[in-house]
Amino acid sequence: MEEREVSFPPAHTAEHLLNRTMINIFGCGRSYNAHVERKKSKMSFHLDHKPTRQEEKEIERRMNELIEADLPVTFEYTTRDALPDDVSTERLPDDASDEIRLVRIGDYDVCPCIGKHVRSTGQIGHFEMLGTNWDEMEHSFRVRFKIV
């Protein structure tokens, strides 16, 4: 299984951290739409309420705490049948092989992924939230951020 080329591994690894952070804070699913790039990234989540300014600050605080914790980023290979219970296959492409690469960030997150990542969260840099948008009709929360 080959790694997929990703434009900026620090931001891609931060994407994993942000997914788990949002799950932990809001009890939501992983992002349903993500554009992760070197200059600016954005991720969208379905939430049950518009986050308060305090909750937004907590997202940024936790992200930088996780980055500073310098958690190891490791990979393991398994089969679809042997995936841990908390790992979803719903986003795997239909033509994905039976062998699945799991990306683990310390004990914080595990997710199937073929992208490139940093070796530890300390290599990410600093997470800076650029802004957010709330769509009341869709109950969609978009986070815009960059890695400095």
Secondary structure per residue as TSV (DSSP state, phi and psi in degrees):
chain	resnum	aa	ss	phi	psi
A	1	M	-	360.0	126.5
A	2	E	-	-95.2	148.3
A	3	E	-	-72.0	139.6
A	4	R	B	-80.0	141.2
A	5	E	-	-70.4	126.5
A	6	V	-	-121.7	141.0
A	7	S	S	-62.8	-32.5
A	8	F	-	-152.7	94.1
A	9	P	H	-52.2	-37.0
A	10	P	H	-60.3	-42.1
A	11	A	H	-70.0	-35.4
A	12	H	H	-65.8	-40.2
A	13	T	H	-67.3	-38.5
A	14	A	H	-62.0	-31.9
A	15	E	H	-58.3	-43.5
A	16	H	H	-61.7	-45.6
A	17	L	H	-62.0	-42.7
A	18	L	H	-66.3	-38.9
A	19	N	H	-56.7	-51.3
A	20	R	H	-67.7	-36.4
A	21	T	H	-62.8	-43.0
A	22	M	H	-65.4	-40.9
A	23	I	H	-60.0	-45.8
A	24	N	H	-67.0	-39.4
A	25	I	H	-78.8	-43.8
A	26	F	H	-110.4	-8.2
A	27	G	-	67.3	26.9
A	28	C	-	-94.3	-177.4
A	29	G	-	-88.3	176.8
A	30	R	S	-64.1	163.8
A	31	S	-	-57.2	146.0
A	32	Y	S	-99.1	-8.6
A	33	N	E	-153.1	123.8
A	34	A	E	-140.8	136.3
A	35	H	E	-127.7	106.1
A	36	V	-	-112.9	119.0
A	37	E	-	-140.7	171.0
A	38	R	S	-64.2	-47.0
A	39	K	S	-79.5	-41.7
A	40	K	-	-159.2	141.6
A	41	S	E	-127.2	158.5
A	42	K	E	-145.9	142.4
A	43	M	E	-137.7	141.3
A	44	S	E	-118.9	140.3
A	45	F	E	-131.8	144.5
A	46	H	E	-87.9	121.6
A	47	L	-	-124.7	161.3
A	48	D	S	-85.5	-10.3
A	49	H	S	-155.2	159.7
A	50	K	-	-72.3	123.9
A	51	P	-	-62.3	143.8
A	52	T	-	-76.6	166.3
A	53	R	H	-60.3	-36.6
A	54	Q	H	-63.9	-40.9
A	55	E	H	-66.3	-38.1
A	56	E	H	-62.1	-43.5
A	57	K	H	-64.0	-34.6
A	58	E	H	-66.4	-37.9
A	59	I	H	-58.2	-50.8
A	60	E	H	-63.4	-41.8
A	61	R	H	-61.7	-48.2
A	62	R	H	-64.3	-39.3
A	63	M	H	-59.4	-47.0
A	64	N	H	-71.1	-30.2
A	65	E	H	-64.2	-42.6
A	66	L	H	-66.8	-38.9
A	67	I	H	-64.2	-46.5
A	68	E	H	-66.4	-24.3
A	69	A	T	-68.6	-13.0
A	70	D	T	53.3	49.4
A	71	L	-	-67.8	140.5
A	72	P	B	-70.7	143.4
A	73	V	E	-108.4	115.1
A	74	T	E	-125.5	164.9
A	75	F	E	-127.6	145.4
A	76	E	E	-144.0	154.3
A	77	Y	E	-112.6	138.8
A	78	T	E	-147.7	179.7
A	79	T	E	-104.8	164.0
A	80	R	G	-54.6	-40.2
A	81	D	G	-69.2	-22.4
A	82	A	G	-106.3	13.0
A	83	L	-	-64.2	143.6
A	84	P	-	-58.7	152.4
A	85	D	T	-57.9	-32.9
A	86	D	T	-87.0	8.4
A	87	V	-	-104.7	121.6
A	88	S	-	-91.8	144.6
A	89	T	-	-105.9	5.7
A	90	E	T	-62.5	-24.1
A	91	R	T	-98.5	-0.1
A	92	L	S	-70.1	140.4
A	93	P	-	-64.2	152.1
A	94	D	T	-57.6	-31.7
A	95	D	T	-92.7	12.7
A	96	A	-	-64.0	143.8
A	97	S	-	-70.3	171.4
A	98	D	S	-71.3	-25.3
A	99	E	E	-83.0	125.0
A	100	I	E	-116.5	132.7
A	101	R	E	-93.4	122.8
A	102	L	E	-99.4	135.9
A	103	V	E	-105.6	123.2
A	104	R	E	-111.4	135.9
A	105	I	E	-116.0	99.3
A	106	G	T	50.2	-138.4
A	107	D	T	-97.6	12.5
A	108	Y	T	-85.4	-45.0
A	109	D	E	-146.6	148.5
A	110	V	E	-141.1	135.7
A	111	C	E	-158.5	141.2
A	112	P	E	-67.1	134.4
A	113	C	-	-166.7	141.4
A	114	I	-	-112.1	9.2
A	115	G	B	-79.3	174.9
A	116	K	-	-90.9	144.5
A	117	H	-	-137.6	163.0
A	118	V	-	-75.5	168.0
A	119	R	S	-80.6	-25.7
A	120	S	B	-155.0	156.6
A	121	T	G	-63.3	-24.1
A	122	G	G	-62.3	-18.0
A	123	Q	G	-86.0	-3.8
A	124	I	S	-69.7	-44.4
A	125	G	-	112.5	-139.3
A	126	H	-	-118.8	133.2
A	127	F	E	-87.8	122.0
A	128	E	E	-121.5	116.8
A	129	M	E	-78.0	122.5
A	130	L	E	-88.3	-26.6
A	131	G	E	166.0	172.4
A	132	T	E	-140.2	159.6
A	133	N	E	-135.4	144.1
A	134	W	E	-121.1	129.0
A	135	D	E	-109.8	105.7
A	136	E	T	-63.5	-39.2
A	137	M	T	-62.3	-43.7
A	138	E	T	-91.7	-9.4
A	139	H	T	51.5	47.5
A	140	S	E	-111.7	131.5
A	141	F	E	-117.7	118.4
A	142	R	E	-104.5	131.3
A	143	V	E	-109.3	125.9
A	144	R	E	-107.1	131.4
A	145	F	E	-149.4	165.3
A	146	K	E	-138.1	159.6
A	147	I	E	-106.7	124.7
A	148	V	-	-107.3	360.0
